[in-house]
Every structure is written in C-alpha cells, then in structure tokens.
C-alpha cells in the first residue's frame, strides 16, 4: 500500500508542475519556454533517481518475499543507469539555469528569491553529485548517509524553487 501512495505522490507532483509551469507561468520568449521544458525533463530524471531510495526502503521494510524479489531485480537494473540519469539531469538543469540567467535574471534581478533558491538548489545538486561520486569510489555508511542527506536537501530546495513565483 505505501508504494501506491508514493507513486500517487510522484504522479501528482509531475502533474502539478506541468499545470503550474505551462498554465500559470507562461512566457512569450521561446528561450524561456525551452528553459521551462528543460526543467520539466530534469525534474522527471531527478525524481527517478530520488525514488531509488524509496525502492530500497521498501525492500528493507517489506515482509512480502515476492515484492522484495521484484524490487531487487528492478533496482539492480535501475542502479546501472543511476549515474547516467544524474549526469544527464545535471546537464539539462545547467542549460535551464544558463537560459534563465541570461533571459530572466536581468529582468527580475539576480537577487530575486526564485534565483536565490535556484543557486542553492544547484549548490546542493553538485554536493549530491560529489557525495555520489565518493560513494561510488568507496562505499561506507557515512558516504551513503551523506549522499542521501544531500539528495534529500536538494530535492526539498528544488521543490521550493519550482513553486516560488517570479
């Protein structure tokens, strides 16, 4: 049952972001529209990666053997793509940030709350990538927790950034 709730929360988040970005944050500039599209793609990629934690959590917590086996097989496949998804999402989000720094920032100011939250999200994204790199090179309990903590903080800041109006 908790996995259905988690799927619903992810779906609702994606739908809300689509509605918010495409219906309430419309722009005339084609480059800003591209930046919005890039943000949407990166959000889905980051959600895929962040959801790996919850898959592992269900594997640890569930007592249903079939669920454990199915999720373990799925996670084995997904973990092969985890780093590629993270790097792709980061590349896409850098494009989003660059467009917005050139198009939006001069208009609203570089110290606007939306941009400040974006700066903070980028910092925690790079911290998450660094923590993931360290964990990939040599895994330890501390490195696992550090990677998970930075990813969670990044996700929360990213959610705040996404819904701050300009």
C-alpha positions in Angstrom: 0.0 0.0 0.0 2.7 2.6 0.8 4.2 2.1 -2.7 0.9 3.1 -4.3 0.9 6.2 -2.2 4.4 7.0 -3.2 3.5 6.5 -6.9 0.5 8.8 -6.5 2.6 11.5 -4.8 5.1 11.4 -7.7 2.4 11.5 -10.3 0.6 14.4 -8.5 4.0 16.3 -8.3 4.6 15.9 -12.0 1.0 16.9 -12.9 1.1 19.9 -10.6 4.4 21.1 -12.0 3.1 20.7 -15.6 0.0 22.7 -14.7 1.9 25.3 -12.8 4.7 25.8 -15.4 2.7 25.6 -18.6 -0.6 27.3 -17.5 0.3 29.7 -14.7 3.9 30.6 -15.8 3.5 31.2 -19.5 6.2 33.3 -21.3 6.5 34.8 -24.8 10.2 34.1 -25.1 11.0 30.9 -26.9 14.2 30.5 -24.9 12.4 30.8 -21.6 9.9 28.2 -22.8 12.9 26.0 -23.7 14.2 26.6 -20.1 10.8 25.5 -18.7 10.9 22.4 -20.9 14.4 21.6 -19.8 13.4 22.0 -16.1 10.5 19.5 -16.6 12.8 16.9 -18.2 15.4 17.3 -15.4 12.6 17.1 -12.7 11.5 13.7 -14.1 15.1 12.4 -14.2 15.8 13.6 -10.6 12.5 12.0 -9.4 13.6 8.7 -11.0 16.9 8.9 -9.1 15.4 10.0 -5.8 12.9 7.2 -5.9 15.7 4.7 -5.8 15.9 5.4 -2.0 12.3 4.5 -1.6 12.6 1.3 -3.6 15.5 0.3 -1.3 13.4 1.3 1.7 10.5 -0.9 0.6 12.9 -3.8 0.0 14.2 -3.4 3.6 10.9 -2.9 5.3 8.5 -5.3 3.4 8.0 -8.8 4.6 6.5 -10.0 1.3 9.1 -12.0 -0.4 7.8 -11.6 -3.9 7.8 -7.8 -3.5 11.4 -7.9 -2.3 12.5 -10.1 -5.3 10.7 -8.0 -7.9 12.0 -4.7 -6.5 15.6 -6.1 -6.1 15.6 -7.1 -9.8 14.2 -3.7 -10.8 16.7 -1.8 -8.6 19.6 -3.9 -10.0 18.7 -2.7 -13.5 18.0 0.9 -12.4 21.2 1.3 -10.5 23.1 0.7 -13.7 21.5 3.9 -15.0 21.6 5.9 -11.8 24.8 7.8 -12.6 23.9 8.4 -16.2 20.5 9.7 -15.2 22.1 12.1 -12.7 24.7 13.4 -15.1 22.0 13.9 -17.8 19.7 15.7 -15.4 22.5 17.9 -14.2 23.5 18.8 -17.8 19.9 19.6 -18.6 19.4 21.7 -15.5 22.6 23.7 -16.2 21.0 24.5 -19.6 17.9 25.6 -17.7 19.9 27.8 -15.3 22.0 29.4 -18.1 19.0 30.4 -20.1 17.3 31.9 -17.1 20.4 33.7 -16.0 20.6 35.4 -19.4 16.8 35.9 -20.0 15.0 36.2 -16.7 17.7 37.4 -14.2 18.3 40.8 -15.9 14.6 41.5 -15.8 13.8 40.4 -12.2 17.2 40.9 -10.6 19.9 38.4 -9.7 18.9 38.6 -6.1 15.3 37.5 -6.6 14.1 34.8 -4.3 13.4 32.5 -7.2 17.0 32.8 -8.4 18.5 32.5 -4.9 16.6 29.3 -4.4 17.9 28.1 -7.8 21.5 29.0 -6.8 21.0 27.0 -3.5 19.5 24.1 -5.4 22.5 24.0 -7.8 24.9 24.0 -4.9 23.1 21.1 -3.3 22.9 19.3 -6.6 26.7 19.5 -7.0 27.1 18.4 -3.4 24.9 15.4 -4.1 26.9 14.6 -7.2 30.2 14.8 -5.2 28.8 12.6 -2.5 27.6 10.1 -5.1 31.0 10.1 -6.7 32.7 9.5 -3.4 30.2 6.7 -2.6 30.8 5.2 -6.0 34.5 5.1 -5.4 34.4 3.6 -1.9 31.1 2.9 -0.2 30.7 3.4 3.5 27.8 4.0 5.9 28.8 7.7 6.2 29.1 8.2 2.5 25.7 6.6 1.9 24.0 8.8 4.5 25.8 11.9 3.2 24.7 11.2 -0.3 21.1 10.5 0.9 21.1 13.6 3.0 22.4 15.9 0.3 19.9 14.4 -2.2 17.0 15.0 0.2 18.0 18.6 0.9 18.5 19.2 -2.9 15.0 17.7 -3.6 13.4 19.9 -0.9 15.1 23.1 -2.1 14.3 22.2 -5.7 10.6 21.8 -4.8 10.6 25.2 -3.1 12.4 26.7 -6.1 9.9 25.2 -8.5 6.8 26.8 -6.8 8.2 30.2 -5.9 6.5 32.7 -8.2 8.6 35.1 -10.2 
